[in-house]
Amino acid sequence: MKISWAELRRRKVVRVLIAYVIGAWVLMQIGDTVFGLLEVPAWAGKALVATLVLGLPLAVILSWIFDITPEGVVATDAADPPPTGRFEFSELGSIHIEQLDLGRPQLTPLVGRQEERAAIEKKLDEAANGTGGIVLLGGEPGVGKTRLAEEALEMGLQRGMLPLVGHAYEEHGAPFITSTEILEDVMRALPPEILKSALADTAPEISRLLPDLRRLFPDIPEPLELPPEQQQRYLFNALLEFTRRLSESCPLVMLLDDLQWADESSVLLLEHLVAQISRMRLLIVITYRDISADQGEPFKRALAQFSRHDFVTRIPLRQLSRDDVGALLGNLGGSPAPDAVIDIIHQETEGNAFFVKSVYQHLAEEGRLFDAKRRWLTDIDTEQLAVPEGVRLVIERRLQRLSEPTGKILILAAVAGLRFDLGVLETALGESSDDALEAIEEAETAGLVFAASGQRDARYEFAHALVRHTLLDDLSTARQQRVHLQIATAMEHSFGDGSKGAADIAQHLYRAGTAAQPDKTRRYLELAGQQALAAAAADEAADAFGKALELDITGEQRANLLNQRGVAHRTLGRWEEAGKDWLEALPIFEQLGAGQQVSQICWDLAYKYAWDNEMAKAEALAHRGLTAVGDEPSVARCQLLAAFGMCAGERKDFHLWEKHVEEAIAMAGQLGEERLLGGDILMGKQYMGEHWLKGGLHAETADQSIALVRRVGTPWDLSNALSAAFLGYLNNGRFDDVESNYQETIDLARKYGNFGAEMHAKITYGQVQCYRGELEEGRDRIKDRADWSRSVDFAWKTVIIGMQGLAEFWTGHWDRARQIAEEISAEPIEGTMAGWEAAFKMLLLAYEGDPEVDDLIEELKPRICVAGQENQLGSWCAGMALLETTAVLGRREQCASLHACAVQLDQAGTHVVVNLGLARKFAGIAAAAGGDWALAEKHFDTAEEKAEKMGNVLELAELLRWRAQMLLWRDEAGDRERARETLTQAHSAYREIGMTRHVGIADDLLDTLEPDIPV
């Protein structure tokens, strides 16, 4: 072990050494005085000094090895290893259930249900062997769903499956409560080291739902920083991975009880897990009421989806038969019940298991079933049994027999919820623990409540929801409100600052109505909403903030709540609702001078409007945010400068964009914000290069952004930086970089839900595949994203669909290409890409020989790029498409006029014009059209070198055709023969890569070289 000063101090060696020296000095002084008075020989003093000196190393050694504690002398613990900054865990091996302390409850014998039990056994066996599934147990309240589900847990346990339980609650409360209870089960069941290995890298996300994990494992990192709308998906993926890993170590059987009451977030999580469940060793048993009126909308939706899967087994539970009722009564009474009792109870209860038990207990408590020796009465008069009509009346009669203190506590418990904490009740009542406990024990003996299993705290549960509702029916609204306040106050005291149970406290305060102080209700509702957002439960967050907004609050409080609800709506993808909340909050914040809130809202809305290609709105909001944050350097100003530059520059002026982006870059450097620089700022500069078609600037900025984000950014930042780079690399001719970054980008995009990154990667990689000669594969990849853009009505969809159209054009499917041209022409895009769809259609019509092409040429004239100035992407594409169109039509003068534009593009590093082709190819065509043969040859030679370096076989084939066209235009000695050879090569190249219609174009040109045949 390394001996350091810190380790010497930790083991108290330094303290012992100092104390020993001081003590030795004191002893020597005392010894010198005492020995002198007693005239002790001098050797005794020397012996004392020698002993003290020799004892020094011994004291040091002992202090290193041992420590004095309140428990006595113990060996000093070895030093903890230095923190690594990582959550270290080992590989998870097999988990043996028999070695775990699961604390399962003792179950009463299961009556009947043989067929249902057999069906569940079959599903358990399948799950234990690797084919997971779901069993849906539906039925009316009290029919015995939960008891059968508990039997499934026991049968699973016998097969070595880990049983886990989660409940949904009618009163809701904290989000993800069902999942949280299951995670708590896992946390209690598994030893810490096994739990740590099971959690592995999912621990940061799962700790959102289970904060106690951080007390058990303080080295858990913070959850990954993601945009709000991606947090829930990433949490769901983490929970899916955790479940998968755990099920690989031991099969699982999971009970989700009363799921008809599940909150939206819990149901969404379940839907996420269901997609993978058939490949896991997991059986999920779901109990629910099959009465539609009792089901929440989230569960109804999920239930409809579950029925589509073949791994889902639906078991409707019917009432017990007469024989089953007899067996149940025999179990309850300890011996077979008389036929008369069986008949009357079966008749009155119609075989509802809970009703049977309730009637039995009611009659037994009234002394109508047994004699003094607990034997069934044989002379029962069925007419005098007087079974109450309806289970509620039975429960009421049984509740009336309880003592007054017990009834008082049960009413309080009923308001608290289906499950309640004994400590909270004690605090609410202000009574001694013994009095409250005795009351609960009386109710437990009466079978009205039972202890919730597997809980560290003393928690109880009503035997059935009907017991709770019967108690609540006796309370007036005003009384219920007061009791809700009483429970909320008790919870606040029990949980300290109240943050632990904020959701439950907030619900009780809200239901307390005017009995509670509005400000306290607002505070807890806001806290509950914040906690729900932190747990990626945005639906519940929006609900909490919405309830707080109903209260009498100040303007500042309203703005804060609107802002937070806007974040919740954004997280759910409800941008329209988010925008309404934010735009209502914005003027209040501006009036308050809350620059940070104003800037964040403006940034978020500008981002949304830019994504929707509503640049004027985005620009106005970015400018509004800049006004609020002032001129001093700040992160907010830095972000907004980049946003304003992008939006204003995208609409108007490249130099305006450049000015603001460069200012943002300088400010980010001044602030030392490397992550911001590598992310939002340099990505803004990348998009500047993309939208104004500056391939060199785009690719160079992409290199800087990716390198910086790899060093200081998050995986989400990296997925964005990589995705923004793709078109830059394509336009710059760096196909290898597109290919090398593709899989990493796809993996990141799918893991973190970055659909924009996946879109950029797939489209660009598809284009590279087309250029590399893999036309069908590339076309299909682009089509996949085009179909996606149609399905979500993506604002930039016409560009993506147009790319599919060009791929169809290359593969020879000109009819499909024409359909796409008509489709995108009906929805022309605005902004820097305007003119894209018309340019594609114009080029296609030219090759088809359609006279309508002239109308499109006239329509595009105002958008055509101008040499010597900055042009937007749509203008550059319109210009290059017009260059090729006029060349195809033989309008050489008009084609030649665009030569300078093609050269300018290539000099700007845009060696490939999106998916129209090489800039040098276009320069060669224009030079040839203008009769500058030497320059055209030079351009074609350079283009050929570039194409070979890129592996651009499609453009190599195109260059052969256009070089032949140049020779035909020049028509000097030997040109026609050279043209024939070149076209023959083009014909073969087109055929080899599958450009079937282009084969025909080459053949048509070859036909013009055939000698005239005299008639």
C-alpha positions, 0 to 999 in steps of 0.5 A: 500500500502506498504510504502518503501524508493523506493516508497517515492522517486518515489512520490518525497516525499523525495525531497519535504521534503528536499525542505520544510526544506530548505525553512522553514529555509530560511523563519525563517532567513528572519523572524528573520531579518525583525521582528527585524527591524520592532520591531514585537512582539515576538509572531509573530515569534513563530507563524511563526515557529509553522505554518512551523512545522505544514505545514511539515506533510501537505506537505508530505501528499500532495506530496504523493497524488499529483504531479506537471507535465507540464499538471498541478497538477495531482494525482500520479499514483499508483506504478507499480506492481513489475516485475514477470519475466512472461508475465501475461495475463488473459483468453480471453473472447468473442470479440464483433466486434461492439465495435471495431474501425475497420476503414473499407473503403467505398466500391463502389457497387458490380456489378454482381457476384451474384452466386459467392457472394452466394457461399461466403456467404455460406462459411461465414456462415459455418465458423461463425458456426465453420467449417472453410474453404478457398475460392480461387478467381482466374482470370486474372488481373483486373477481379475484384478478390480483389473487390469481396474479399472485399465484402466477408470481409464486409459480414463477418463483418455483421456476427460479423466476424473480417476482416483481410487483408494481401497482397503479393507483386511482389517485395517481400521485408520483409519475411512473409509480408502477415502475418505481415500485418494481425498481424498489423491489429489485433494489431490495432483492439484489445484493448491492454488487449484483444490483450495481452490475445489473444497472451498469451504464443505465444507472444514471437514467434509472436514478431519475426514478429511484433517487435512493440509488445515489445514496447506495452508489454515490459514484453514479454519474449525472444523467446525460444532458439531452433536449427535453423531447429526447429525455423520455425516450432515452430513459425508456431505452435505459429501462429496456436495457436494464430489464433485458440485462436482468432477465438474462441473469434470471428469468422475471415474472412481473405483476402490474396490478390495477393497470386501468389506473396507470398514468400516461408515462407508465403506459408509454413505458410499457408500450416501449418494453412490449416491442422487445418482450418476446426476446426476453425471459420475462412474463408480465402479468397485468390485472385490470378492470374490464369495465370501460368506465373504470379505464383511463384513456392511456390504458385503453389505447395500450389494451387495443395495441396489446391485442395485436401481438401473438405473445399476449394472452388474454384471460377474462376472469368470470365469477366463481361457480357454486362449487368454487364458492363452496371450496372458498367458504371451506377454506375460510371456515376451516371445514366444509360449509353446509349446502344451505350457506353455499347456496345463499352466499353463491346466489347473493354474491353471484360468485364474486370472490371479494363479495363472498369473503365480505359476506362470509366475514359479515355473517361470521362476525354476527355469529350466524355461521358458527357455534361457540366451538367454531363449528358450522351451524347446521340449522341455518334458516336461509331466510333469516341469514339476511345477506345485505344486497350489494357488496357496499352494504356488506362493507358498511355493516362490517365498518359499523362494527369497528371501534370509533378510533378505528373508524376515524383512522380508516376514514383518514386512511381512505383519503390518503389513498388505496395504500397509506403510510402508518407514520403519516396517519399518526402525524395527522392524528396527533395520537400515540403510535400505539393507539394508531397501530392498535386501530390498524391492527383491528382493521387488519384482523377484520380483513379490511386492510393488510400490510403491504409486503416488501416495504421498509416503511410501515405501509398498509393497503385496503383489502379492496378499492370498494372498502376505501370508496365506501368510507369516502362515500360517508364524507361530505365534500367540505369534510374531504377537503379538510382531511386532504389538508390534514393528510398533506400537512402530515406528509409535509412533516413526515417528509421534512421539506416535503420534496420527497413526497411532493407529488402526493402532497400537491395532489392532497393540497389541490383536492383540499381546495380553498381549505389550503393556502393557495401559495402552498398549493402552487408551490407543491404543484410546481415542485411536483411538476419539476420533479416529473420533468426531471423524471422524464414524465412530461404528461404529469408535469404539464398536468401539475403546472396546469393545476397550479395555473388555476390558482390565484397567483401573481404575474411572475408566478404565472409566467414561471408556470407557463414557461415550465408547462411550455417545456413539458409540452415541448418534451411531448412534441406539442410545439403548438401548445408550447408556443402558446404558453411561451408567447403568453409568458414572454411579455411578462418576463420582459416587463420583469426584466427577466433576461435569462427567461426571455432569451431561453424562450426566444432561443427555443422558439427560434429553433422550432420556427427555423426547423419549420422553415419559418425564418421570419418568425425565427429571426424576429424572436432571436432579435427579441431575445438579443434585445433582452440579454443586452450587449454584454458577452454571455452564453445566451447572447452567444446562442442568439447571435448564431440563431439570428445570423442563421435566420436573417442570413438564410432569408436575406444576406450571406454576409449578415449571417457570416457577421453574426456567426463570427461574432458568436464564435469570438464571444464563445472563445472569450467566454471559454465556452468550448462545448457551445462553440463546437455545438450550436455556434459551429453548427450554425456556421456549417449550415451557413456553408450548406445553405449558400453552397460553400462546400469548402467552408462547410467541410472545414467547419465540420472538421473543427466542430466534430473535433471539439465536440469529441473532446468536450461535448456530449454524445447528443452534441456529437450526433448533431455535429456529425449530421451537420457535416454530411452534406459538407463532406458530400459537396466537398467530394469527401465521400470517404468521410461520409462513409466513415462517419455514417455508422457512428451517426446512425448508432448515436441517432438511434440511441438518443432519438436524434431523428434529424441526425439519422435523416442527414446521414441516410440521405447523404449516404444514399447519394454517395451510394448512387455516385459510387454506382450502387444506384438501387441501394442508394435510391432505396435509402433516400426513399426511406427518408423521403417517405418519413418526411412525407409521413411527418409533413417535414417542412423541408420535405420537398428537397428530400423528395426531390433527391429521391426523384433524381435517384429515380431519374438516374436508375431509369425510372423516369415515370416515377421521377415525373410523378415526384416532380409534379408532387414537389412542384405543388408545394414549393419550398421557401428560403435559401433552397427555393427553386430546387423543385422547379430546377429538378422538373426543368432538367427532367422535362429537358431530357424527356423533350417536353416543350413545357420546359420553356415555361420553367426556364422563364419561371426560374430566370429570377432565381438563377445564380449570378457569378461574382456574388454569393448565391443561395443553394436554390439559386446555385442548383437552378443555375447548374440545372439550367446549364445542363438543360440548355446543353441538352436542348442545344442552346449553347450560348445560354449554357456558356453564360453559366461557365463562371458560376460553375468555376466559382462553385468549384473554387469555393470547395463545392466540387459536387453540387448536391446530387446534380454532379461535379462542378468541374463537369458543369464548367466543362460543359459550359466551356464546350458550349462556348467553343473554348475547347482547350478550357473544356478539355482541361475542365473535363480532365480535372473533373475526371481526376476528382471523380476517380479520387472520390470513386464517383463512377456515376460522374465518370460515366457522365463525363464520358458522354459530355466529353463526346458531346464536346467532340460532336460540337467541335466536329474537327478531324478525328472528333467523330471517331473519338466521340464514337469510342467515348460514347461506346465507353459511356454506354458500357459504364451506364449499363454496368451501374444500371442507368438504363435510360442513359444507355439510351441517351448514349445510343441516340448520340451514337446513332447520329454518327452512323453514315447516311445511307443513300435512298 
